[in-house]
Amino acid sequence: MNVIVDLSLVPLGVGVSVSKYVAACENVLKEAGLKTQLHAYGTNIEGEWETVFAAIKKCHEVVHEMGAPRITSSIRMGTRTDRVQTMSDKIKSVESKL
């Protein structure tokens, strides 16, 4: 099943700047072959359910290995069974109405 996820991963106990941890997670997602779109407060991820959630788990593992003692993540996700829809499709649908 295809899924679109909005992931916000926040390492705790590592100081104010978290960009190096976010970059490490972005690398994990890219290495998994997932389509991603980074935004100011997270990352949209598109792919097969198992691949997406395995990569999110790997993000947590990598960020912990980098020294983050705690991580909090927020996930919003959506699936469809009536048709295939990509992140790009969703954005184009709204933009066409502007």
C-alpha positions in Angstrom: 0.0 0.0 0.0 1.3 3.5 -0.9 1.4 6.1 1.9 2.1 9.8 2.1 3.6 10.8 5.4 4.4 14.2 7.0 7.2 13.5 9.5 8.6 15.9 12.0 11.5 14.4 13.9 12.9 16.5 16.8 15.9 15.3 18.8 15.9 16.4 22.4 18.9 17.1 24.6 21.2 18.1 21.8 21.1 21.9 22.0 19.2 24.5 20.0 20.3 23.6 16.4 19.0 20.3 15.1 19.8 20.7 11.4 22.6 18.1 11.3 20.2 15.5 12.7 17.5 16.5 10.2 20.1 16.2 7.4 21.1 12.7 8.7 17.4 11.6 8.6 17.1 13.1 5.1 20.0 11.0 4.0 18.3 7.8 5.4 15.2 8.6 3.5 17.1 9.2 0.2 19.1 6.0 0.7 15.8 4.1 1.1 14.8 5.4 -2.4 11.8 7.4 -1.1 10.5 10.5 -2.7 10.7 13.3 -0.2 9.9 17.0 0.1 11.7 18.9 2.9 9.8 21.8 4.4 10.4 24.2 7.3 8.9 22.0 10.0 9.4 18.5 8.6 9.5 16.3 5.6 6.8 14.8 3.3 7.6 11.2 2.4 6.0 9.1 -0.4 6.3 5.4 -0.9 5.3 1.9 0.0 4.1 1.6 3.6 6.8 -0.9 4.8 9.6 1.1 3.2 8.5 4.4 4.6 8.1 3.1 8.2 11.3 1.1 8.1 13.1 4.3 7.0 11.4 6.3 9.8 12.7 3.7 12.3 16.2 3.9 10.8 16.0 7.8 11.2 15.4 7.3 14.9 18.3 4.8 15.1 20.7 7.0 13.3 19.8 10.1 15.3 20.2 8.2 18.6 23.6 6.9 17.3 24.6 10.6 16.8 24.1 11.2 20.5 20.5 12.4 20.9 19.2 10.8 24.1 15.6 11.5 23.2 13.5 12.0 20.1 10.0 13.1 19.6 8.3 12.5 16.3 5.0 13.7 14.9 3.5 11.8 12.0 0.5 12.5 9.8 -0.3 10.1 7.1 -2.8 9.3 4.4 -3.5 6.3 2.2 -5.9 5.8 -0.7 -7.4 2.7 -2.3 -9.5 4.3 -4.9 -6.6 5.6 -7.0 -2.9 6.3 -7.0 -2.1 9.9 -5.8 1.3 11.4 -5.4 2.4 14.4 -3.3 2.8 16.3 -6.5 -0.8 15.5 -7.5 -2.1 16.8 -4.3 -0.2 20.1 -4.6 -1.3 20.5 -8.3 -4.9 20.0 -7.3 -4.8 22.9 -4.9 -2.7 25.1 -7.1 -5.2 24.7 -10.0 -7.9 26.2 -7.8 -5.9 29.3 -6.9 
